[in-house]
């Protein structure tokens, strides 16, 4: 194949493991990941490899489940994100939709800043990469622009406005 294997051996190993875990005894080209199947045509035309980004989740409007509300209350009470979400998510008690709703609510609280979201979720700044990686793997990384447009002016900004009006 003319696929460049940008992840080298690790990526090849992951693809091979996924293929081995298929339930059928015979593999077809349909079993090979799309970006690899499409590789030869793109590379023959001189294009560089651009991995397809997973779809970005979008919060369902006003969908708040009891599980998500309980998780939010536990976080507001001081428990950290990993303690609240990870065990329930692994046990499949907390769905991706619940996770998206929780991230949505947190981003509203944090004014669209993932750094501030770490504080809301009681996570140290050193957890930033791990947190983003988890969200990306679960396809729950939400774009922040909509939250930043809704940001309330800070108290210092309001006082500057008052000074200008004087």
C-alpha positions, 0 to 999 in steps of 0.5 A: 500500500502507498500509505505513509504510516505516519505513526510508524510501527505503533500505528501499524500494530494498532491497525493489525490488532483491530483487524485481528479482533474482527469477528469474521474469518475472512478480511476484506478491504472494507475492514481496513480503516478508511484513511488507509484505503483511500491512501494510494489515490491521495498520495499518487496525486502528490497530496500529503497525509492528513489524518481524518479528525474524529467528528466533534460532538455537539451538546444536545440542547437542554438534554440533562440526564439524572446521571449527568446532573449527579456528576455535576453536583459531585464535581461542584461539591469538590470531587475531581473529574476523574473520580466522578466520571471515569469509573461510571464511564468505564462501567458504561453507566455514564454515556458519551452524551452524558459526558458531552453534556457535562463538558458543555456545562463546564465550558459554560461555567469556565467561559469557554476556556479549557484551562479554566475547565480544569479548575472547575473539574478540580484537576491540576494543570498537569492533567491538561494533556490527559484530559484533552486526550480523553475527550478526543478519544471519546470524541467529546472535544467541544469547540470553544467559540460558542462559549467565548461569545457568551462570556460575561464581562469581567468585573475589571472590564465593567469598572473600566466602562464605568470610568469611561462613562464618568 
